[in-house]
Amino acid sequence: MRINIRFLYLFGILFIYLTDGLFLDLIFGKESPISFNVTRAIWALAFVGSILFIREMSSYLRVYCLLAYAFVFILMLESYNNYGTFFVYPRVFSKLFMLFGVFFVYGFYKKFEEKIQLKQVVNLILIFFVLNVAIVNRDAFSLSAFAAHDRGLSASSTQLLLIPCLFYFNSYFYEKKVSYLFKFLIVIGLIGFLQYRTVWVTAAFGLLANLLFLFKSKIKITFDALIPIAIVGVIIGSIASFFIFSNETIMKKIVENIDDLMNPTSQGTGNWRYVQFQSYWPFVLENPIIGMRFEGFELPVQFFDRDVLAFEDGTGHHFHSNYLDKLFYFGIVGTVFFILPSFIYIFSNLFRIKNLSRDQLALTSFAIAGLVFGISYLWETHYYGTLGLTLFFLDSKFHNKENEEEIGDKLKDSEQELRKVTAI
């Protein structure tokens, strides 16, 4: 008997993805109280694991990681000095612990020299997605759910679908296989159906970034490759148009979504976010450099939704913007610390590499699209983990080969060696 251990390549990223509802709800049930404890345990293990892998990191990321540890310890000392305990408000600390997803994932793959491919990550996401909507959120793709705006899956989980979306897009133009085109259209259709308008804009921005960076890869958009897109587009467009225009409920909902997109500050959830922003911006201006930190958590909720307090005091302020959240708690210094170092690393490697592989291109575009997603939602742990995976792919000699066929040959050789080692 032979044991295929290729699935172990996924452990590093799966460990971080287990903090997202797409995975947690399937394992523990929707809104299970166990889920948050599992998430906390993953944050703690990523925090410890990052220091174990620190010798594997590049000098730049090693310094960034050490500064993140210093940030945590400074908060601990502030907590002890002001409250007599090292961890007075775990919610404030959790925002920093999420960042260690970057270092854990990067260090894990550097340590074990795992030759992971993005295709494996894509399959992992889609397998859990299918199981989730089949078992946990069975009504997520019903017409009634669409009309009632009952999306089942969170925006964070929907954001993960952008990874297979970009991968299939690049794979189609790289291999010219129509099967990849259909997979891309299916995934983009799922994103559209779930009605997270921020994710729509994020996906559009990610695809635009992907197109702009094609000049850094060997992927070419040829006329021959565009013909199947035109044919399939006309067929699907005709069927979809007939179905949409003949259904008044769907048509009304689409018009409503488009109208909300065009008027983001005056109606819909965009207006809700705008009012929240107005409620907290004065406190950001009062504490612009290092934010309010623990005092921010203690601040009574300032946000009233239709003259009703939006959230209970003592539960946090539940910001729907990554940037407002970081500015409020950690100021300009903290916001820059959370965002800038990773993207400096991404762009420095991006312009250094002569030929981006389709995996590198997709992950880089996903990371850049996250900047748009952060306008309306927080960056969750899985995004930081994917940032770490992106940095690894860009930094890895294995993924920087100019010819992807060479990578494929090496994968076959490594798999053969694994089979020999694991043969029983």
N, C-alpha and C positions, 0 to 999 in steps of 0.2 A: 504494500500500500504506500502511496505517495501523498505527502501532506503539502498542500499549496499554502505557503505563508505570505503570499503577496498582499493579503488583506492587512497584514501588520503595518504595511507602509502608511495606512490611513490613520493609525492610532493617534498620532500627534494632533492632527486637525480635528478628528472626531471627538477627542477629549474636550476641545474647546467648543465645538459645535453643540455638545450636549447641554450647554447653557441656554440654547434657544428652544422656544416652544415647539418648533417643528419636530424636534427630537424628544424633548422632555415630555410633552403631552402624550406622545405615542407610548413611552415607556411607563410613565407614572400616572397617566390620566390627566385630563384637562383641569387646570387650576388646582392641582394637587398641592397640599402644603409641603409635601416632601420635596417638590421641585426646587423651591427656593433654598432649602438646606443643601441639596445637591449642587446648586449653582455656587453657593458659598464655599463648599468643599473644593470645587474646581478652581475657584479664585485662589484659595489658600494653597492648593497644590501647584498651580501655575506660578504663584509667588515664590514658593520654595524651589520648584523645578528650574526656574529661570537662573537662580544662582548656581545650581548644579551644572547648567549648560554654559555658563558665562565664558569659560575658556574656549568654547567652540565659536564664539561670536567674533565678528570683525572688530577691530579696535574702536571704530565709530560706534557700533551698536553696544559694545561693552561699556563705553563711557555713558551712553544713553541709559542703559540698564542700571548702572550704578547710581546715576542721578535720580532715576525713578525710585530706587531703594532709599536714597537720601530724602527724597520728597516724603515717602511714607514715614520714615523715622522722625522727620521734623514735625509732621502732623501728630505722631504719637506723643512726642515730647510736649507739644502745645496742648494736647488733650490731657496729659497727666498734670501739667502745670496748672491748667485752668479748672479741671474737673476731678482730678485725683484718680483717674483711670486712663489707661493707654488707648482704649477704643471706646470713646464715649458715644459716638453716633456712627454705627457701621455703614449706614447709607452713604455718608460722606467718604469713608475709606473705600467703599466698593467702586467708586468712580476711578480711583487710582489702581485698584487691583485688576480692573478690566484691562488696563494698559499692558499688564504682564502677559497677556495673550500673545502680543507681538513677540516678546523675547522667548517665551516658552516654545512656540511653534517653530520659530527660526532656529533656536538652539537645539531642539529635538531632532530636526532633520539634518542639521550640521553634525551633531554628535554621532548619529547612527548612519550617516551618509546614505539615507534612503533615497532611492531613485524614483521618487513618486512622480506620477504624471497627473495632469489636471483632469484627464478623462476619468481617473479613479475617483476624484473628488466629485466630479459631475454626477457619476453614477450613484455615489453615496447620497448626495442631496436629493436626486430624483427618486431613489428607492424609498427614502424616508418620507418624501413628499407624497408619493402615491399611497404608501401605507397610512399616512396621517389622514388624508382625505377619504380613504376607504374605511378607516376604523374610527377615528376620533371626530373628524369634521365631515361627516357624510353628506351634509346638506350644503356644504360650502359652494358647490357648483350647480345649485338648483336655480331655476328662474325666480322662485320666491325669494331666495337669499340675495340674488342680484337686485331685485326690485326693492327689497327692504334694507339694502346696504349692509347685510349681515355677512361679513366676509370670513368669519371663522378663523382664518390664519391672520397673524399679526403682520404689520408692515415690515418688521424685522425679518420674519420668516420669508415673506414675499421677496424681500431684497436679495435673499440667497439665490432665488431663481435667476437672477441676472448673471450668475457665474455660468450655468449651462447655456444660457441665451448667447453670451459672448463667445463661448467655446464653440458652439455649433455654427455660429455665424462665420468664425474664422476657419473652421474645419471645412465648411462648404467651399469656400474660395480656395482653400489649400488643396483639397482632394477632388473637388468638383463632383462630389457624390450628392445626388438629389436627396438621399435619405437624410443627410445633415440639414438640408434646406427645410424639409418637413419637420424635423425635430426643432429647429429654430422657430418655425412658425407656430408650432404647438406651444412651446414655452412662452413666447411673446404673447400668445393668445391667453394663456393662463394668467400672466401678469396683468393683461388688460381686463380680464373678467373679474379679478379680485378688487378692482376699483380703488386702489391706493393711488391717488393722483400724483403724490410725491414720487412714488415708485415709477409711475409712467414717465415723469420728467427725468428721473434718475436713469432709467433705462435708455431714454433718448440721448441723454448726455453721455452715457457710457458707450453707446454705439457710435456717437459722433467722435469721441476721443479715440475709439478703436480705429475709425476710418482715418483720422488725422495721423495716427502713428503707423499706418500701414507702410509708409515709405521707409520705416525702419525694419521692415521684415521682408521675407521673400514671397509673401502672399500678394498676389496680383488680382485685381478685379478686371477680368477680361470680358469682351463682348459675348463670347460663348457662354460664360458663366451667368450673364445677365438674362439670357434668353429663357432658361427654365424659371427664373424668378418672375419674369413678366407673364409667362404662361400660367404658372401656379397662382400668381397674384390676381390675374383676371378671373380665374376660376373661383378661387376662394372669395374674392371681392364680390363677385356676382351672387354667389350663394349667401354670403353674409348680409349683403345689402337687401336681398329679398326677405331674409329672415328678420332682419332688424326693422325694415320699413313696414313690414306686415304685422309687427307686434308693437302695439301702442305703449305697453309698459316699458319695454326695452328702449324704445325711441325716446320716451320721456326721461328715462334715467340717464341716457347718454347726453341728451341736451342739458340736463341739470348738472352733470359732471363737467361738461365743457364750460358752462356758464360760471361754475365755481372756479375753474382754472383761470378764466379770463378776469375774474373779480376776486382775487385772493384775500384782500383786506376788508372787504365789505360784506361777504356772505360765506356760508359754509364753514368748514373746519379752518379755512384760512383766516376768517374773521376771528374765530375762537383763539387761534394762535396769536393773532395781532393784538387782541385785547390782553392776552397773557403777557406778551412782550411789553406793552405799555405799562402794565401793572408793576413789572419788576425792573424796568430799565432805570428808574431813578436810583435804585439801590446799587446797580452796576456802576452808575456814574459816581456814587458816593464812595465806592471801594474799587477803583479801576485797576490798581496794580496787582494786588494779591487776593482780591475777592473777600467774601465774608466767611468762608469756611464753616466752622461750627456755628457761628452766630447766624449764618444763613439758614441752617437747619432749624435753629430755634425761632427764627422770625415767623410770626403768625402768617398764615396763608393770605396773600394779598389779592388773589385772583377771584373775582366774582363772575360767575357764568349766569347771565340773566338774573342778576340781583341775588343769586344764591352762591354761597361759598363753594368754589369748585372742588376743593379737597379738604379733608379733615386736618386740623393742626397736628403737628407731631408726626406726620407721615411723609414729609418732604413736599416739595413744590411741584413735582411731576412735570418738569419742563418738556415741551414738545419742540425743542431745538437744541441740538448738541452745542451750538455756540453760546446761546443764552445760558445754558446750564453751566458750562465751564467758566464763562465770564462772571456769573453770579457767585459761584463757589470759590474759584481760584484766580479770578482776574485775568488781565492780559498775560501776565507771566505764565500762569497755569495753562491758559488756552493755547498759547504758542508751544508750550512744552508738550502738550498732548498731540498736537497736529504737525508742527513744522519738521521735527527731526526725521520722522518716517518719510515724509514727502521729499525732503532734501536727498535722502538716500535713494528713493525711487527714481527721481529725475537725474541724479548724478549717474546712476547705473544705466538709466534709459538711454542717455546720450552717449555713454561709453560703449555700449554693446553695438556691434556692427549689424547684426541680423537678429532681430527678436523672433523667438519661436512663437507659434500660435498660442501656446500656454502662457508665455510671458506677456504677450500682447493682451490676452483676455484678462489676466489678473491685474495688470497695470490699469487697464480701462475700468475694471470694477473698482479698484482702489480710488481712482480719480473721481468716478461717479459718486463715491461715498461722500465727497465734499458737498454735493448737491443734496443728497439724502439727509445730511446733517443739518440742513436749514430747518427742516420740519420734524425730525426725529433724532433721538439720541443714537450715538454709535454704541451698539451693543457688543458684548464680548466676542461674538462670532466675527464681527467686522475687524476687530483688533487681531484676532487669530488669522484671518485671511490676509491682513496687512503683513503679518509675520511670514505667511506662506509666500506672498508676493516678493518680499525682500529676499527670501531664500532662493526663489526661482531666478531672480535677477542676479543674485550673487553666486549661484552655483555654477561650477565649471561644467557640470553635467548638462545643465539647461542652456548653457551659452554656446554650445556647438553650432556652427554655422549651418550644418546640414542636419535636419531632423531625422533623416533616414539613418544617419549614424547613431543617433540616440536610440532609434528603434532596434538597430542591430545589437547595441550594447544591452538593451533591456532583455532581448532574447537570450543573449549569452549569460546575463546575470540570473535569469529565471532557470536556465538549464543547470547552473551551478547550485542554485537553491534546491532544485529537485534532487540533485545528487546528494546534497548534504542531509536533506530531510527524508530521503528514501528509507523505508523500514523493511 
